[in-house]
Amino acid sequence: MGERFSVKTKQPFVFSNLAVSLDGKIATTSREFFAIGSPRDLRLLRKLRDEADVILFGAEVLRTFRKACLPLARGRRITNAVLSRTLSGIDPEWPFFNDDRIDRILYVTGKVPERRLRQFQKKAIVVNIDASRPALAILRDLARRKVGRVGVEGGGGIMWEFVKSNLIDEYFVTIVPRILGGVNAPTLVDGKGFTPLEALNLELYRSRRVGSELFLIYRPVPSRGKIHPLLR
Ligand SMILES: NC(=O)c1ccc[n+]([C@@H]2O[C@H](COP(=O)([O-])OP(=O)(O)OC[C@H]3O[C@@H](n4cnc5c(N)ncnc54)[C@H](OP(=O)(O)O)[C@@H]3O)[C@@H](O)[C@H]2O)c1
């Protein structure tokens, strides 16, 4: 815990951007594709992509969306990167793999059968990474590729990999006026979770209300744990 790329000293800069319901969920229990935010939120999502070199998401997002994640600016080329153990349940014929407006990197921690691997290698760069700290391994690989800015777009599974080592510099969170419920519905950050002493503390950097939606930006503060430094 605690190791992180410093915003000031090392690239890439990492931001996350997700929309959450009032009860902290990012999708329903079925996990089917459902843009929970407003058109304004979707515009923000794409606008933030305009400033990113790489957009990164978990394999479950790819399995539900199956398409390229594009920026707002026409003609702006970004890389879509995906984290998966073995790429199971992912089809190299999906539109995602045949969209020539993006470049693709697949980060895998496990062994992909050779024949399947070759199919993916025709469409994407496939990088084997350390299974113990995948987020750090991804950022190191992207730094080697001279990437300056990475947007992590969820879901909750991949978010945990970044959050557990405090690798996100800015959290863009849109609170949408819906309640989704469901004990098994994904949340902003899932995974194993922190103990009270490990809890990541943040401060509100910016906020904007538009209608019933709240557009928030949070940044981590240096100390961890249950006594929030801003409350002392
Ligand atoms: N509201 C929003 O803003 C928003 C944003 C994004 C997503 N979503 C929704 O959230 C849901 C997906 O979220 P999710 O939490 O279920 O999944 P996710 O984070 O998108 O993807 C989870 C997958 O990432 C891979 N992964 C995670 N940790 C890994 C590790 N340590 N090593 C290797 N691979 C790892 C695994 O892929 P493999 O299974 O291939 O091994 C895992 O199944 C979808 O319903 C999507 O629509 C909503």
The ligand as a Tripos MOL2 file, in Angstrom:
@<TRIPOS>MOLECULE
LIG
   48    52     1     0     0
SMALL
NO_CHARGES

@<TRIPOS>ATOM
      1 N1        -21.4830    4.4520  -14.2420 N.am      1 LIG1
      2 C1        -20.2890    4.4720  -14.8010 C.2       1 LIG1
      3 O1        -19.6740    5.5340  -14.9350 O.2       1 LIG1
      4 C2        -19.6490    3.1860  -15.2280 C.ar      1 LIG1
      5 C3        -18.3230    3.1950  -15.6660 C.ar      1 LIG1
      6 C4        -17.7350    2.0100  -16.0230 C.ar      1 LIG1
      7 C5        -18.4480    0.8370  -15.9380 C.ar      1 LIG1
      8 N2        -19.7290    0.8550  -15.5520 N.ar      1 LIG1
      9 C6        -20.4570   -0.4220  -15.4340 C.3       1 LIG1
     10 O2        -19.7880   -1.2100  -14.4740 O.3       1 LIG1
     11 C7        -19.8900   -2.5820  -14.8330 C.3       1 LIG1
     12 C8        -18.4850   -3.1840  -14.9390 C.3       1 LIG1
     13 O3        -17.8240   -3.0070  -13.7340 O.3       1 LIG1
     14 P1        -17.1590   -4.2340  -12.9640 P.3       1 LIG1
     15 O4        -16.6630   -3.7140  -11.6740 O.co2     1 LIG1
     16 O5        -18.0930   -5.3620  -13.0070 O.co2     1 LIG1
     17 O6        -15.9620   -4.6560  -13.9030 O.3       1 LIG1
     18 P2        -14.6590   -3.9410  -14.5100 P.3       1 LIG1
     19 O7        -13.8860   -3.2590  -13.4770 O.co2     1 LIG1
     20 O8        -15.0440   -3.1990  -15.7410 O.co2     1 LIG1
     21 O9        -13.9030   -5.2210  -15.0420 O.3       1 LIG1
     22 C9        -13.5760   -6.2500  -14.1670 C.3       1 LIG1
     23 C10       -12.6500   -7.1340  -14.9260 C.3       1 LIG1
     24 O10       -11.3820   -6.4960  -15.0540 O.3       1 LIG1
     25 C11       -10.3660   -7.4780  -14.9990 C.3       1 LIG1
     26 N3         -9.5940   -7.2950  -13.7710 N.ar      1 LIG1
     27 C12        -9.9530   -6.6870  -12.6340 C.ar      1 LIG1
     28 N4         -8.9700   -6.7990  -11.7160 N.ar      1 LIG1
     29 C13        -7.9880   -7.5070  -12.3100 C.ar      1 LIG1
     30 C14        -6.7250   -7.9630  -11.9020 C.ar      1 LIG1
     31 N5         -6.2550   -7.7260  -10.6610 N.pl3     1 LIG1
     32 N6         -5.9750   -8.6640  -12.7670 N.ar      1 LIG1
     33 C15        -6.4230   -8.9070  -14.0140 C.ar      1 LIG1
     34 N7         -7.6110   -8.5070  -14.4720 N.ar      1 LIG1
     35 C16        -8.3820   -7.8250  -13.6190 C.ar      1 LIG1
     36 C17       -11.0550   -8.8420  -14.9280 C.3       1 LIG1
     37 O11       -11.2770   -9.2480  -16.2610 O.3       1 LIG1
     38 P3        -11.4410  -10.7890  -16.6810 P.3       1 LIG1
     39 O12       -12.7460  -11.2180  -16.1290 O.co2     1 LIG1
     40 O13       -11.4010  -10.7710  -18.1720 O.co2     1 LIG1
     41 O14       -10.3020  -11.5200  -16.0710 O.co2     1 LIG1
     42 C18       -12.3650   -8.4540  -14.2470 C.3       1 LIG1
     43 O15       -13.4090   -9.3720  -14.4490 O.3       1 LIG1
     44 C19       -20.6490   -2.6390  -16.1370 C.3       1 LIG1
     45 O16       -22.0100   -2.8500  -15.8360 O.3       1 LIG1
     46 C20       -20.4630   -1.2440  -16.6990 C.3       1 LIG1
     47 O17       -21.5060   -0.8580  -17.5780 O.3       1 LIG1
     48 C21       -20.3540    1.9990  -15.1820 C.ar      1 LIG1
@<TRIPOS>BOND
     1     1     2 1
     2     2     3 2
     3     2     4 1
     4     4     5 ar
     5     4    48 ar
     6     5     6 ar
     7     6     7 ar
     8     7     8 ar
     9     8     9 1
    10     8    48 ar
    11     9    10 1
    12     9    46 1
    13    10    11 1
    14    11    12 1
    15    11    44 1
    16    12    13 1
    17    13    14 1
    18    14    15 2
    19    14    16 1
    20    14    17 1
    21    17    18 1
    22    18    19 2
    23    18    20 1
    24    18    21 1
    25    21    22 1
    26    22    23 1
    27    23    24 1
    28    23    42 1
    29    24    25 1
    30    25    26 1
    31    25    36 1
    32    26    27 ar
    33    26    35 ar
    34    27    28 ar
    35    28    29 ar
    36    29    30 ar
    37    29    35 ar
    38    30    31 1
    39    30    32 ar
    40    32    33 ar
    41    33    34 ar
    42    34    35 ar
    43    36    37 1
    44    36    42 1
    45    37    38 1
    46    38    39 2
    47    38    40 1
    48    38    41 1
    49    42    43 1
    50    44    45 1
    51    44    46 1
    52    46    47 1
@<TRIPOS>SUBSTRUCTURE
     1 LIG1         1 GROUP 0 **** ****
